Amino acid sequence: MTSHSVETYVANPVEDFIRAESIEQALEVRAKFGSECYPLVGGTDLLVLMRAGRWSPRVILDLSRIPGFADIRQTDSELVFGAGATAADCLANEFIRTNFPAMYKSCAWLGGPQIQNAGSLGGNMATASPAGDTVPCVIALEGTVVLKSKRGERTVSAEEFAIRPRKTVMEEDELIAEIRVPLANLASDPRGFQPDAMKVPKLHTVVPRPPFGSGGAPDSWMTNDFLKAGPRLAQVISIVSMAGFVEMSGPRTVKRLRLAFGCAGPKTMMGKSASAVVEGKELTEELIEEAVRAVQQDITPLSDVRGTAEYKRMLCSNYARLFLQDVGGFKLTGTRKASETLA
Ligand SMILES: Cc1cc2nc3c(=O)[nH]c(=O)nc-3n(C[C@H](O)[C@H](O)[C@H](O)COP(=O)(O)OP(=O)(O)OC[C@H]3O[C@@H](n4cnc5c(N)ncnc54)[C@H](O)[C@@H]3O)c2cc1C
């Protein structure tokens, strides 16, 4: 473990900067300094908030050099992201590219290349901002967060991890060690995802998947997607985002639907009412509209500098519509234009 005194450009001075060389060392430091110690991976949230004087750690604990902390691997049942894995690490991962388009897209649109190279999934989760783009992707796919401390290890559902902005269930001696997603929810979409067709100008759009081949739709298949609205095409905090996950039977029968909305409430908000409308039923254009209306029951967006609450509500409904239309192979009519009104 190396310790540096640092001259920083932040509002309040930091007493110590400690670079951990192992998870055990990091847990020692966390246990010793508790709430006065802030972990750091990329620093893309931490330093911004320190400069603004909103966070004032006495000690910064650098996790970025811990061997294996950024690894992305698979077990028999889970895709495991080391908490230090960056957006760029996800973009370079072939399995994520083909099986987890929601995560791939959220990382492709997270900040710009510099932020993607530095910003980690653990940092995105721990900041507990409703605008954290990778978080809805993990939640929609029923992922979990693995927390470690000197006391041991525990796993919490990603949906339960954030309580409100900047407040999580993490105790002050804990670290996020891993973020996990069940492999069973990542079975490949038979119609395929074409990341190369996803150019930046398509930021707000679904890339429609091709129809099923001559064999028709399988009895059981899944897909996931991510949509995000922002005023620019890069370096943009979401106005609203949505990660969708669906398990299907045949071309249009929905077994399971998970819609997770960013910037639509104090934390990632789940569209549970929409799930209740469609689960066990065959998608029709009328059923999709019923689900789209139900989305409104589960979101509580506020007006802010990025958009009015009404605009955000309209975006959430439109994103649910786009996702379900794409899943069911219907013509895409969802839109993000501000001139559109709520259905
Ligand atoms: C210009 C710019 C553009 C951005 N654009 C986007 C965007 O489009 N979408 C988006 O979602 N975010 C965006 N962000 C925010 C930020 O980049 C992400 O939230 C990023 O994922 C944070 O990761 P990090 O490693 O930099 O976290 P850090 O800044 O290092 O840490 C953030 C917080 O998490 C804590 N922490 C970090 N790792 C752990 C851990 N393993 N265990 C416990 N606590 C931990 C830190 O103590 C701190 O409180 C942007 C930021 C900037 C500056």
The ligand as an SDF file (V2000), in Angstrom:
LIG
                    3D

 53 58  0  0  0  0  0  0  0  0999 V2000
  -17.8270   14.8170  -18.4040 C   0  0  0  0  0  0  0  0  0  0  0  0
  -18.5760   13.7000  -17.6930 C   0  0  0  0  0  0  0  0  0  0  0  0
  -19.5530   13.0120  -18.3940 C   0  0  0  0  0  0  0  0  0  0  0  0
  -20.2630   11.9940  -17.7680 C   0  0  0  0  0  0  0  0  0  0  0  0
  -21.2210   11.3240  -18.4930 N   0  0  0  0  0  0  0  0  0  0  0  0
  -21.9090   10.3300  -17.9000 C   0  0  0  0  0  0  0  0  0  0  0  0
  -22.9150    9.6280  -18.6310 C   0  0  0  0  0  0  0  0  0  0  0  0
  -23.1800    9.8860  -19.8030 O   0  0  0  0  0  0  0  0  0  0  0  0
  -23.5880    8.6440  -17.9850 N   0  0  0  0  0  0  0  0  0  0  0  0
  -23.3280    8.3190  -16.6840 C   0  0  0  0  0  0  0  0  0  0  0  0
  -23.9590    7.4170  -16.1660 O   0  0  0  0  0  0  0  0  0  0  0  0
  -22.3840    8.9700  -15.9740 N   0  0  0  0  0  0  0  0  0  0  0  0
  -21.6700    9.9520  -16.5420 C   0  0  0  0  0  0  0  0  0  0  0  0
  -20.7190   10.6170  -15.8250 N   0  0  0  0  0  0  0  0  0  0  0  0
  -20.5000   10.2640  -14.4220 C   0  0  0  0  0  0  0  0  0  0  0  0
  -19.3570    9.2380  -14.1780 C   0  0  0  0  0  0  0  0  0  0  0  0
  -18.4320    9.2200  -15.2250 O   0  0  0  0  0  0  0  0  0  0  0  0
  -19.8950    7.8090  -13.9620 C   0  0  0  0  0  0  0  0  0  0  0  0
  -20.8410    7.7800  -12.9250 O   0  0  0  0  0  0  0  0  0  0  0  0
  -18.7680    6.8070  -13.6930 C   0  0  0  0  0  0  0  0  0  0  0  0
  -19.2450    5.5090  -13.9250 O   0  0  0  0  0  0  0  0  0  0  0  0
  -18.2180    6.8970  -12.2640 C   0  0  0  0  0  0  0  0  0  0  0  0
  -17.1810    5.9460  -12.1160 O   0  0  0  0  0  0  0  0  0  0  0  0
  -15.7690    6.3280  -11.4620 P   0  0  0  0  0  0  0  0  0  0  0  0
  -14.9580    5.0980  -11.4490 O   0  0  0  0  0  0  0  0  0  0  0  0
  -15.1790    7.5100  -12.1040 O   0  0  0  0  0  0  0  0  0  0  0  0
  -16.2580    6.7040   -9.9890 O   0  0  0  0  0  0  0  0  0  0  0  0
  -15.4770    7.5900   -8.9280 P   0  0  0  0  0  0  0  0  0  0  0  0
  -15.6310    9.0250   -9.2660 O   0  0  0  0  0  0  0  0  0  0  0  0
  -14.1200    7.0650   -8.7140 O   0  0  0  0  0  0  0  0  0  0  0  0
  -16.3860    7.2580   -7.6400 O   0  0  0  0  0  0  0  0  0  0  0  0
  -17.7410    7.6720   -7.6150 C   0  0  0  0  0  0  0  0  0  0  0  0
  -18.3380    7.3560   -6.2320 C   0  0  0  0  0  0  0  0  0  0  0  0
  -18.3950    5.9550   -6.0360 O   0  0  0  0  0  0  0  0  0  0  0  0
  -17.5860    5.5660   -4.9250 C   0  0  0  0  0  0  0  0  0  0  0  0
  -16.9680    4.3230   -5.3530 N   0  0  0  0  0  0  0  0  0  0  0  0
  -16.2760    4.1060   -6.5130 C   0  0  0  0  0  0  0  0  0  0  0  0
  -15.9650    2.8070   -6.6130 N   0  0  0  0  0  0  0  0  0  0  0  0
  -16.4470    2.1980   -5.5030 C   0  0  0  0  0  0  0  0  0  0  0  0
  -16.4400    0.8590   -5.0280 C   0  0  0  0  0  0  0  0  0  0  0  0
  -15.8850   -0.1370   -5.7350 N   0  0  0  0  0  0  0  0  0  0  0  0
  -17.0340    0.5850   -3.8500 N   0  0  0  0  0  0  0  0  0  0  0  0
  -17.6180    1.5660   -3.1260 C   0  0  0  0  0  0  0  0  0  0  0  0
  -17.6780    2.8490   -3.5300 N   0  0  0  0  0  0  0  0  0  0  0  0
  -17.0890    3.1630   -4.7070 C   0  0  0  0  0  0  0  0  0  0  0  0
  -16.6430    6.7310   -4.7020 C   0  0  0  0  0  0  0  0  0  0  0  0
  -16.2070    6.8130   -3.3550 O   0  0  0  0  0  0  0  0  0  0  0  0
  -17.5220    7.8930   -5.0670 C   0  0  0  0  0  0  0  0  0  0  0  0
  -18.3860    8.1760   -3.9970 O   0  0  0  0  0  0  0  0  0  0  0  0
  -19.9880   11.6590  -16.4170 C   0  0  0  0  0  0  0  0  0  0  0  0
  -18.9760   12.3480  -15.7180 C   0  0  0  0  0  0  0  0  0  0  0  0
  -18.2840   13.3560  -16.3460 C   0  0  0  0  0  0  0  0  0  0  0  0
  -17.2190   14.0980  -15.5720 C   0  0  0  0  0  0  0  0  0  0  0  0
  1  2  1  0
  2  3  1  0
  2 52  2  0
  3  4  2  0
  4  5  1  0
  4 50  1  0
  5  6  2  0
  6  7  1  0
  6 13  1  0
  7  8  2  0
  7  9  1  0
  9 10  1  0
 10 11  2  0
 10 12  1  0
 12 13  2  0
 13 14  1  0
 14 15  1  0
 14 50  1  0
 15 16  1  0
 16 17  1  0
 16 18  1  0
 18 19  1  0
 18 20  1  0
 20 21  1  0
 20 22  1  0
 22 23  1  0
 23 24  1  0
 24 25  2  0
 24 26  1  0
 24 27  1  0
 27 28  1  0
 28 29  2  0
 28 30  1  0
 28 31  1  0
 31 32  1  0
 32 33  1  0
 33 34  1  0
 33 48  1  0
 34 35  1  0
 35 36  1  0
 35 46  1  0
 36 37  1  0
 36 45  1  0
 37 38  2  0
 38 39  1  0
 39 40  1  0
 39 45  2  0
 40 41  1  0
 40 42  2  0
 42 43  1  0
 43 44  2  0
 44 45  1  0
 46 47  1  0
 46 48  1  0
 48 49  1  0
 50 51  2  0
 51 52  1  0
 52 53  1  0
M  END
$$$$
